[in-house]
Amino acid sequence: MSNITGLTRGGDEWTPTFVTALDDETCIGCGRCFKVCPRNVFDLEEREPDDDDDCDDVMSVMVIADANDCIGCSSCARVCPKNCHTHEPMAAA
């Protein structure tokens, strides 16, 4: 089965990779992926600290709000300082 492909402006074949997961254990909630995403795939969510955390502050992490709106540009992965995003190509129908 083949994957969805497209062409770059220069005519080269390109295979988009779509976001499938975001590791909330390594996410620092910086919001870079949220800011760079042209389709509002991500949202910032507050998370209570774990019992073994020393701080009482509420933490914020990014979550995937609408994976179906991802266009496969992988901009989020390129700006993430913690490599939290997982991407995969999508099979053509």
Secondary structure in CASP SS format (residue, H / E / C, confidence):
PFRMAT SS
TARGET T0000
AUTHOR 0000-0000-0000
METHOD secondary structure of the structure
MODEL  1
M C 1.00
S C 1.00
N E 1.00
I C 1.00
T C 1.00
G E 1.00
L E 1.00
T C 1.00
R C 1.00
G C 1.00
G C 1.00
D C 1.00
E E 1.00
W E 1.00
T C 1.00
P C 1.00
T C 1.00
F E 1.00
V E 1.00
T E 1.00
A E 1.00
L E 1.00
D C 1.00
D C 1.00
E C 1.00
T C 1.00
C C 1.00
I C 1.00
G C 1.00
C C 1.00
G C 1.00
R H 1.00
C H 1.00
F H 1.00
K H 1.00
V H 1.00
C C 1.00
P C 1.00
R C 1.00
N C 1.00
V C 1.00
F E 1.00
D E 1.00
L E 1.00
E E 1.00
E E 1.00
R E 1.00
E C 1.00
P C 1.00
D C 1.00
D C 1.00
D C 1.00
D C 1.00
D C 1.00
C C 1.00
D C 1.00
D C 1.00
V C 1.00
M E 1.00
S E 1.00
V E 1.00
M E 1.00
V E 1.00
I E 1.00
A C 1.00
D C 1.00
A H 1.00
N H 1.00
D H 1.00
C C 1.00
I C 1.00
G C 1.00
C C 1.00
S C 1.00
S H 1.00
C H 1.00
A H 1.00
R H 1.00
V H 1.00
C C 1.00
P C 1.00
K C 1.00
N C 1.00
C C 1.00
H E 1.00
T E 1.00
H E 1.00
E E 1.00
P C 1.00
M C 1.00
A E 1.00
A C 1.00
A C 1.00
END
